[in-house]
Amino acid sequence: MAVKIDIEVCIGCGACVDVCPVGALSMQDDKAVCDEDACIDCGACIAVCPTQAISE
């Protein structure tokens, strides 16, 4: 299962993209997007999100 990103809360800072160990996160239209097939649910992105836009 992949993380969920609330695009209404995401500010597009890119912190999650930088910390993802498998490259499952990217930026699209200034918002974070998760590749569900690549996500390993490690939680690294959840820990660094300043707006708590990412959840399991």
Summary of the structure (lengths in Angstrom):
residues: 56
radius of gyration: 9.5
end to end distance: 8.1
largest distance: 24.6
contacts: 144
relative contact order: 0.38
helix: 18%
strand: 21%
